[in-house]
């Protein structure tokens, strides 16, 4: 008996020692881990949704709201506790158009306790559904975007999807700034998951609301640009047009449009998703003879030619055994470079390239090197502009590349054999006519604080010089002469200095250029005589299988906008 008692006593001591040791480990060594486990059981962590920033456009010199938030609700059903008949009938009655699920799927698996059945339900509908006091139904409040100007600027603005993520345009590119940062709320609950209020155990990280962004886009100019593009489409009986209006003195974009467009509040109903693409930035193409502006500017800036420099126009040049012809068949014989630009002769821009290389009869490596330096390094063609939107870089073939044939560079002088965006061309053109300074294009003018104060961002500084002020003045005069030499009699108001250049770029069919499908382009500037230009306008018009021309189809769109901009900016004629 004594041995048995001793054995039991020893066993009791050992058990007590084990328990004490385990308590020591739990209470001292693993204390933090067990506290965390307890918190997981009794603390519910929820997200405090940040309010998405609003988007403004300019209305003259004041910001005007273009994209705002509207409170809407998401409806969630617990299939296990919800009455299928009552819930389905009530929600179908008041929010059928917002449903995102079929009832047969919702109640197919009742072990699934959380099923989203509707999104974007508005206040009046949610109040009626709540009045029905449906068991097993929850309502989550969120924000939906309201686009105050309807479909205007949709390809520029983009949209916000059902998950609250910005897609395309400003909404997509500036999503991080607009979205802000969500906060965190930790709430202590009892065993029944009922929230308790226990002072310091509630930890709240405040949400940081998104920034209210003010765009440099002027809603009045944007409206008129889209109207002019629509008029051009109707006039030319085609399908697509795009345009840019910008300030050449600082790179601010006042309007950017792409037609056809879409309703950003009904993005899910869009069948042709190509309308989401912002063509002036995301569609690189061969811009055609507008690029003669850049090849001429390069040769003049290098001191290799003047508007009065002459050459013999035979109507074509043979380059790499390839006959490269002029679209216009007249003006044969000895002519000067101004005439070559006036009639948009390809032989004149190829001559500019030969003069760049120091040989008036042949294209050489020196000329190609210099042309690339101006096109790519100075004018920024074939590379990102740095604008605050999605864009494609395009390409300009380097002069020492394997396919940098003389014929390719000959074609580049008149905008073929290269891929660039409208924004690259408009920004480069702005530098040609503004005195020779390249500005990074921008669509952001500043922000509106939560107190409603408009903070205008600092005026941008030029990034680099492109050409001399003297070359810029010469190019303005050449472009003025090209526009006014015979085509615009009675179109441009007296006392104003309007210049521009057409571009009709060929399509490619079966690996070769064709005139069966062409794109019409026009780029130009305007202002008062004796002053630097106040605006640059670029338009592009096209349709599958259609022949669009710069002079016939694109220039009338410019003409309409040009007259509007003079009046809107209240530009007085020169000398007044």
Beta strands, then each sheet from edge to edge (+ up, - down):
strand 1: 43-48
strand 2: 55-59
strand 3: 62-77
strand 4: 115-121
strand 5: 137-147
strand 6: 159-160
strand 7: 166-167
strand 8: 183-188
strand 9: 203-205
strand 10: 212-218
strand 11: 240-246
strand 12: 253-259
strand 13: 310-313
strand 14: 316-319
strand 15: 322-325
strand 16: 333-336
strand 17: 437-438
strand 18: 444-448
strand 19: 454-456
strand 20: 464-465
strand 21: 499-509
strand 22: 512-526
strand 23: 535-542
sheet 1: 1+ 8- 9+
sheet 2: 4+ 3- 2+ 10+ 18- 19+
sheet 3: 4+ 3- 5+
sheet 4: 6+ 7-
sheet 5: 12+ 11- 23+ 22- 21+
sheet 6: 13+ 16-
sheet 7: 14+ 15-
sheet 8: 17+ 20-
end
